Amino acid sequence: MRHTRNVPITRALLATLTVAAVIAGPAGASAASTTYTSTVTIRPALGTVFGKVLSKHAACRSGRVVNVYYQSTLPRATYYLDADGPNVSGPKGDWSVFVGASSAPTPKGNYYATAKARRVSGGVCRAARSPILTVGR
């Protein structure tokens, strides 16, 4: 008969644990399980390359770190074009990096831009890379 007395307590404990598991969700699930796609555009202007970080999720457009790279042919190498400090996209996703004199054409070569992945409320903005921009060839 001792077991009969413990049965209601065991059932109550089991019911409580079941409710807690349903509220918590599956094991290993996190709040940042949604991923949002992003794209990066790149275009030339006088002494600069510029573009936008695009995404359907507004938080994935602004505040993204954008890196620009220059690919030379002789010698074959890729160079990171350092802006004065980190280059971060603006509220509408706009970004720009100076690559030469402001009154001169953009130097010849291949350029591309990348946007790093970033955590936002409710998910993660995926990293993105622009197509290669060829200038002057």
N, C-alpha and C positions, 0 to 999 in steps of 0.2 A: 503493500500500500504506500510505501514511501515514494515510489515512482509516480503514483497518481497525483500526489501533491505538486511535484515538480513539472508535470506536463503543461499546465496553464502558463507557468513562467517561461518554459522553453518555447511554447507557441507564441507568446507575446514578444519574446526576444527575437524569434525568427521573423515575425511580422515587422518589427521595428527595423531589423537589418535589411529586409527586402525593400521597405519604403525608402530607406536611406540610399540603397544602391540605385533605385530608380531615379531619385532626385539627383544624385551625383553623376549619373550617366555611365557609359561604358568605361572600363578601366583604360587608362592611357589617353583618353580623349582630352583635348585641350581647347581653350577658347579661341586659339589662333589656328583653327583647322581649315579655314577658308582661304584660298589663294586667289589673288586678283592679277590678271594679266596686265602688262604694261608694254608700250612700244616707245621707241625713241626715234625722233626724226633729226636730220642734220642737213644744213644748207650753208653755202658760202655767202659772205658779204665782204665789204672792204675791210681787210685786216682781221676778220673774225670768222668763226663758224658758229652757227646758232641753231637752235631747234626747240623742240617741245618734248616733254614726257607726257604721253597720252595714256589714259585709262578710263574705263567706265566708272571706276570708284574714285571719287574726288580726292580722297586722302592720299591716293597713290600718285597724283600729279604734282602736288606742291611739296617742297622740302626734301626732294630726292637729290642725293649726291650724284652728280654727272661727271664722268671722266672722259676726256677727249684724247684720242691717240692719233699720231701721224705716222704713216708708213712710208719710208723712203725706199727708193729702188737701188741706189748706189751710195753707200753700201746698203744692202737689204737689212733693214732693221725697223723696229716699231718703237716710237718714242711717246712717252706720256707728256702731254702738254699741260703744264702746271699753271692753273689760274692763280691769282693772288689770293691764296687761301682756298678753302674748299668751294667748289662750284656747286651751288644748290639751286634747284629749280624754284621759280617763283610761284605765286598763288594760282596761276593758270597753267603751270608746267613749263614756262619759258626759261631758257638758259642761253648763255653765250660765253665764248672764250676767245680772247684776243690771240691771234696767231701771227701777227705781223704789224706793220705800221698801219694806223687807222686810215690813212689816205691811199694806201697801196692795195692792189688786188691780193686776195688770199694766195699765199705761196702754193706753187704746184705740188701735187702729191695726193696721196690717199689719206682720208680721214674717217674715223668712226667714233661714235660716242657710246658709252655704257651708263646705265643707271643701276646702282646697287639695289639689292633686295632690301626691303624695309618692313618692319612690323608696324601695323596700324591697329586701331581698335577694331576687333572682330576678324582679324586675319593678317595675311602677309602679302605685300606687293612683291611680285616676282621680279627678278633681275631682268634687264632688257638690253639689247644691243642694236644700234642702228645699222642700216645697210652701209656699205662702204661708199663714201663720197669721193669721186675722182675729180680733182681740180686741175685744169690746164693741160689735159692730154687728149 
